[in-house]
Amino acid sequence: MHEVTRRTPGFHAWQDPRWLVHCRDAAAFVGGVGYAGLAAHPDALDQLRTDMRLDGWHDESRLERFLTRIGEDATAMLFRCTVCGTHLAYTDAS
């Protein structure tokens, strides 16, 4: 926690920024991406879909419509696990 909060450059987000964790360690922030950047990392896109379903996005067509519009009204914050290389993401919207 100390390394992320004190020794790592932060990033700006519309909402409160979150730092993702994988393999019991802080992931590396890659950057804010739109749908094309997210789709280039299917592991992150699949993880984001799963998280959104758990958060109540049960209508698949609505979920996919939202995801394909990332970059317009929302941004995906993309991370990469420094241990295994898995990509992770969460959405940040105004």
PyMOL commands that set and color helices and strands:
alter all, ss='L'
color gray80, all
select helices_A, chain A and resi 2-7+35-39+42-54+60-68
alter helices_A, ss='H'
color red, helices_A
select strands_A, chain A and resi 21-22+25-26+28-33+74-80+87-93
alter strands_A, ss='S'
color yellow, strands_A
deselect
rebuild
show_as cartoon
